[in-house]
């Protein structure tokens, strides 16, 4: 898709340096990917905060002992 926008040249240069991109298109696309990834990571962090964990150190040790040992080859 072709779009015309005005960009702050200083911001563009800073973004290119930070992202390691050479072109405007590459910089805009990398910026969009970064924003999307950041949002996904935030959603994951928010979800992790809602998982109820009732693990005491003793209970965690018992869970570790329940694991089957791995066979070395």
N, C-alpha and C positions, 0 to 999 in steps of 0.2 A: 504494500500500500504506500502510495506516495503522499506525503504531507509536508506542508510548508509551515515552519515555526521560527520564531525569533529566539535565539539562545544567548544567554550571557556568556561572552567569550571567555571570561575569567573562570566561570564555573565549568565550562566545557574543558578548558585546559587542565584544571584541577582534577576533574573526573577522568580525563584521559590518562593523566599521570598515575592516579590511584588505581585505575582498572587495567592499565597497561594496554590501552587501545590506541589505534592510529586514526581511525575514521570517525566521523560524526555518527554514522549509522551504527558502527560497532560500539561506540560509547553509549548511545541511547539504548541499544539492545542489551548490553551488559548491565546498564543501570536498571532497566526494567526487570531483568532476571534477578538481580540482587535484591530489589524491593520485594519481589514475589517470594524469594527464598527467605528473606527476613520475616515476612508475614507468616509463612509456613512454620518457621522455627518458633515464632511467638505462639502460634496455635498449639504446637506440640508442648511447649512449656506450660501453657495455660491448662492443657489437658492433663499433664503430669501432676499438676497441683491438685487435681480433683480425684485422683486415684487413691482410695483409702488403703493405707498400709499400716498394719498393726504388727510391726516387727520389732521385737526386742533383740538385743545382742544374743541372748540365749536361744531364742527361737530361730534366729538366722543361722547360728552354729548348727542347730539340729537339722535345718533344711539342707545345709551343705553336706552333712554326713549321710543324708538320704540318697544323694547322687550316686549313680553307679560309677565305679572307677573306669577310666579309659584304658584300653589295652594298647600298650606301646608296640610298635612294629619294628 
